[in-house]
């Protein structure tokens, strides 16, 4: 039976080539969008996808996300020199408002809008640090000791030396690809530069790491794949000493990779 199939292939080369071209064109359209002129392939850098689909730990993670929301947040840290000053607090409030106004941000937590419960006689007054500073500027002198005594804020919203203020941004379902291609971190740095000048800025978080990982992989592939083909072409030329042999070998490898994708 196989001999008849091989004999048919040998006697119908044009049909074989036409079928190969059609299959290759279909595979190419699956990998590449000619209208948008970009690859359809994407890199999934999600750490949770490393867990087995039926894994108990993954089920716990999914239940936690369902009950308490997504865990993807972005952390921005800005070195203001001295957080507990009137000028720095005004900048922190402005940064908090500007970050919260971004279309894909659900909320922002900073030392400015964090709640600071304090006793006032027989009453418990709950208000933000910024509100307390506006009502009584002297309170700014008391904030360092209060923040240091609060494990929720100490070394989380304010660094231990009181120089760096942190902003925790909760994203509103921003797609990972949109986050990467939309230069979201660039927008955050631009806002920080407009408000805090040349102050050092650090940005991290799960979406930031995923975007950086994806960009690194794409840059590596953009260099590695062409480099491998160049080396392969040179080796085929040396081995076969024929341009036709080099083209045949290169096409074979290229079609194999294309069909694999």
Steps between C-alpha positions, in 0.01 A plus 500: 500500500779741588677414175189604305485827698867571433451418133203740485708776660779443251265521204307809624766749610289807420217380724748431779652847469156665480383318811816600686457864397135503609579343837788740553284800409236386749762453770644844422157664535458332837830647620486840327221755457552668159240772568655613829848401373597333825548151644200324650732322743519622857708418806313395812719599794239420767660318789176326598491320165802304614269322745311191375140573400360261764744603771352575845718810546374644173140441610569692821650786297195516274259500797700777667486710184127441467428606859750784544574611144807473281838507667672694222611836636771746406726654763658840435766632739619863484795640693380839629788561737275553801149355487370671813517860381227727369652519153547122473149430628358735235695310236379164635139621487547626145661173388219302664237704312685482169553124523137442603385700196664260255227312307614149593561562872231393745656655808821632654623461857769731637598656831287801402164318482580219746278511807661593832268432798575710807334561834350841569376490856234232517463489122684306235564723202571321171639719222785496253849628568448776243176620661664509842797696363269758342301544821810522718841548328674416827379141454770455233757487778309216668452287187846335496450344844141396418598340170796322663260353758254382232613170342259551208667822387856476632741394223207449265353843420804683642860377507677449830710816452194711413631596155296283262122500460321205339185497288303177460298503177214251453433441132150476358531188285771643274599243240862383527569572133346848529713563810816402312435675169338807657816589696307523827819525703611786276181689589565445870856630468384802301246597767761455774741720309239773452412504871826407675754626249819298475421284805603133455206271415472122529212297352427133562213253528373190326387679178834681479697176537282324241541784250877510552523121463295505179708782351822319589379176337383679184831687471689173543291324236536793261878452515530124552279371217662707223846425643429125498383518137813692397724241665296219342527656153877533533536140621285370214706693249818352642355148517329484158704761314183571308252786513217264403591262782516788746157629390345152522632442851401847620147466362463161666590640843292816447189304399545260792512791748206672329282190510598437863371844606 
